Amino acid sequence: MPKVVNERQVLNALCEEAERLGATEAKIINVSSVVIEPWVQLKCRFGCPQYGKSKTCPPFAPTCKETKKILKCYTHAILVEGQPPGRDFKEMLLRLEREATLAGYHKAFVMGAGPCPLCARCPEDSPCTLPDKARPAMEACGIDVFQTVRNNGFTVSFLEKKGAYVKYFGLLLLE
């Protein structure tokens, strides 16, 4: 990433880096535009076959209450739109988090989309085998992804047919 002078330039450079790494779009957003609702984790608990199986999903992910506290630690965020495959999207987000850290954002933390795609299966009775790469999904933390992305000018809709174009969203938190 090129050398930059002020914070706005750094944030813009991170958005450009996200797109260079393969994101469809990346936007600087206000952390206050992120919507956290308790019903979101219900959808994980009573609708996702990964519930309790992935170390980055509920019940292992931060609760809504914890997520609200976490977001208060940040003033900036970058919302990143991408596409499958999930593993590539996750790796791109992790590279972006590293770039942000190297740019001086020591609290940089990224949240991905959906269950972690890095391993075929999480170990049931032992810790995550890739803790350096494990990051929770936004929805796993209680973030209403649909409302959050709409609040920030992105379009998103439910897929009506299998094989339709899928959008992934990630959130890079910065302070």
Rosetta blueprint (number, residue, H / E / L):
1 M L
2 P L
3 K L
4 V L
5 V L
6 N L
7 E H
8 R H
9 Q H
10 V H
11 L H
12 N H
13 A H
14 L H
15 C H
16 E H
17 E H
18 A H
19 E H
20 R H
21 L L
22 G L
23 A L
24 T L
25 E E
26 A E
27 K E
28 I E
29 I E
30 N E
31 V H
32 S H
33 S H
34 V L
35 V L
36 I E
37 E L
38 P H
39 W H
40 V H
41 Q H
42 L H
43 K H
44 C H
45 R H
46 F L
47 G L
48 C L
49 P L
50 Q L
51 Y L
52 G L
53 K L
54 S L
55 K L
56 T L
57 C L
58 P L
59 P L
60 F L
61 A L
62 P L
63 T L
64 C H
65 K H
66 E H
67 T H
68 K H
69 K H
70 I H
71 L H
72 K L
73 C L
74 Y L
75 T L
76 H E
77 A E
78 I E
79 L E
80 V E
81 E E
82 G E
83 Q L
84 P L
85 P L
86 G H
87 R H
88 D H
89 F H
90 K H
91 E H
92 M H
93 L H
94 L H
95 R H
96 L H
97 E H
98 R H
99 E H
100 A H
101 T H
102 L H
103 A L
104 G L
105 Y L
106 H L
107 K L
108 A L
109 F E
110 V E
111 M E
112 G E
113 A L
114 G L
115 P L
116 C L
117 P L
118 L L
119 C L
120 A L
121 R L
122 C L
123 P L
124 E L
125 D L
126 S L
127 P L
128 C L
129 T L
130 L L
131 P L
132 D L
133 K L
134 A L
135 R L
136 P L
137 A E
138 M L
139 E H
140 A H
141 C H
142 G L
143 I E
144 D L
145 V H
146 F H
147 Q H
148 T H
149 V H
150 R H
151 N H
152 N L
153 G L
154 F L
155 T L
156 V L
157 S L
158 F L
159 L L
160 E L
161 K L
162 K L
163 G L
164 A L
165 Y L
166 V L
167 K L
168 Y E
169 F E
170 G E
171 L E
172 L E
173 L E
174 L E
175 E L
